[in-house]
Every structure is written in C-alpha cells, then in structure tokens.
Amino acid sequence: MKILITGGAGFIGSAVVRQAIERGHSVVNVDVLTYAACLDNVASVSDSPLYAFEQVDICDMPALADVFAKHQPDAVMHLAAESHVDRSIDGPGAFIQTNVTGTYTLLEAARAYWQGRERFAGFRFHHISTDEVFGSLGPEGQFTEDTPYDPRSPYSASKAASDHLVRAWGETYGLPIVLTNCSNNYGPFHFPEKLVPVVILRALAGEPIPVYGKGDNIRDWLYVEDHADALLKVMADGKIGRSYNIGGENEVTNLDLVKMICAILDDRHPQGAPHAQLITFVTDRPGHDMRYAIDPTRMNTEMGWKPSVTVEEGLAKTVDWYLENEDWWRALQNREGVGQRLGTKA
C-alpha cells in the first residue's frame, strides 16, 4: 500500500512513517516543516526506496493536487496539525489555519483525486485526532466514541472542527473516512516543549521543573510507538465511517508522572539526584482540563489491539532515548518558543 502521511516529520507522524516503511508500505511524507518538525525524525528510513518527501503546506490546494497526481496514493493518514495547547492560547490563528482550513483543503484534494479515479475501491482517508475534543472529565468515567464533543481550548476546538469536517465529507460526498482520537502521547522524538521532554531536559540541566497548579490534573499516557501501531491497524482494518478511541490505559496525575521521570533519572543519571527536588509549582494554565481517560474497548474488540508497555516501562524507554540522543534535542532547543513559558496571555 502507498500511504500519503501528512505531518510525517513531526512526533507522532514520524513514528507512523517509520513503522509503515518497516512493514513494507510505501510512504509519501507531506510536511511543510514548521518549528516542531524535524527530518532527523525519519532519518532511519529516508534512504529507503519506499520513502518520498514533499515539502508542501496542506493549505495549498494546487500543491496538494500535484502531490496526489504524482504519487497516486492508496490512502491518506492525516496527522499534520498545530498541537501545543499553550501556543494555541497565545496564537489561536495558526491553529485555525492549519487544523481547520488545512483539513478542509486536504479533504477537497483527496476527494478530487478519489473521484477522478472513479472512486476506486480500497481508498480511505484516516484522520488522526485527540481526546481533548471531548472536554474534561470528573473523577469517574471515560471517553467513548459516543461522548459528546466539548472542547475547552483553541487547540481542542480546532481539532473538533476538523473531526466534524471529516465526518461531513464522509456523509455528504461518500469519501471513505475513518477517525481516531488518542490520549496523551510520549516517547522518542517528542518535541522539547511538551511535558515529558521538558521534565527530562530540565532535570538534566539542574533547572526548575515546572508543574502547573497543584499537579493533580490526570492524563492517560500512550507510548508513541504503540499509537503508531494502532493507527496502522485502523488504517488497514477500521470500518469506513467509524471512529476509534486509542488509549494507553495508564492514568496518572501530572505530579506523579513528573516524580516517576525523576526517579528514573535518579537511577540512570544520578548526578543531581534526587531530581524531584527541582519540582516547582507554577501558575496553572488557563482552562486547564482536569482529567482525560479513554475507554479503548472498541480498539480491543474490533482491532485486537492493546498497548504493549505500561507507563513505567514506556517512560524508562523514553528517558534512555533522550540520554542517548543529546545531539537531536540540543539542536531543537533554540527554536522559537522552546524553553519559554507560553499560554499566559489569557
């Protein structure tokens, strides 16, 4: 199968690119290379005859049409998105442009291509989204595929809009679509502005580790390689028009997660231990959702998929990767906004 993957130089997208090629799929990586993208993420497969790269903005319809005509993919996996909630608070316009307008443009390019080839059998448009579209949970319950949407941040609102567009193109035009909504990802190649790499890199530098509010917000943590595996299963076997919630089944408070990372670093990098002494509570983010939790029953029963690692195992793998790949993260630390507190303009 030849898969057009948008955002394939990003964190989750690059994991999908690597796994897809390892499994024998041809991949066309479409990425405009924003601040959060890095082609080093796919260096391990970039010389493969199964890999092609196109630096294209998903808001550019003529360029997308050229990519479809040139490569003639069998499927689309749409991962390109602005994704950092704090940045969406300070600058929501970029999130509307990429996540809403970009998704619309990609849908239209895919529809024109699919219809131009007489709606060929087997084509599908797989849209990858987030559990944040469902809003915030109380102490009980989990998000299911039928949970009403209730986004609370510019980021989650833009992703909710993109989900609705994809469903509408499926219903109105018959475009063969599938959707997935995932919990918080972590793992190798995670851009250094997100919580897990921030904790690791601040601890290694002996700098204060910021924890928003009391640190009692709860997230379900999903190892990125497990997520990529799940996405490829849905791409191959998901039912057209259906959505699938992908979770790690690892609910942890932010504070406990930070302490877990610090404990791993105490073992792997004892210089500066105990690293938990660096934890510093800071003013909470505006509109910070209290709890996310995914019910993965549909993925378990229909796809036969379960996460392969616990959060403890996945964090240990992640810490080891950062310790072994300093050149990668050092090169990203000078990018715009990295290392700064964002999301305070509200």
Secondary structure as UniProt FT lines:
FT   STRAND          2..6
FT   TURN            7..9
FT   HELIX           11..22
FT   TURN            23..24
FT   STRAND          26..30
FT   TURN            35..36
FT   HELIX           39..42
FT   TURN            43..47
FT   TURN            49..50
FT   STRAND          51..54
FT   TURN            58..59
FT   HELIX           61..71
FT   STRAND          75..78
FT   HELIX           85..90
FT   HELIX           92..95
FT   HELIX           96..101
FT   HELIX           102..116
FT   TURN            117..118
FT   TURN            121..122
FT   STRAND          124..130
FT   HELIX           131..134
FT   TURN            145..146
FT   HELIX           154..173
FT   STRAND          177..182
FT   STRAND          184..186
FT   TURN            188..189
FT   TURN            192..193
FT   HELIX           195..205
FT   STRAND          209..212
FT   TURN            213..214
FT   STRAND          218..223
FT   HELIX           224..237
FT   TURN            240..241
FT   STRAND          243..246
FT   STRAND          251..253
FT   HELIX           254..268
FT   TURN            271..272
FT   HELIX           275..278
FT   STRAND          279..282
FT   TURN            286..287
FT   HELIX           297..303
FT   HELIX           311..324
FT   HELIX           326..332
FT   TURN            333..334
FT   TURN            336..339
//
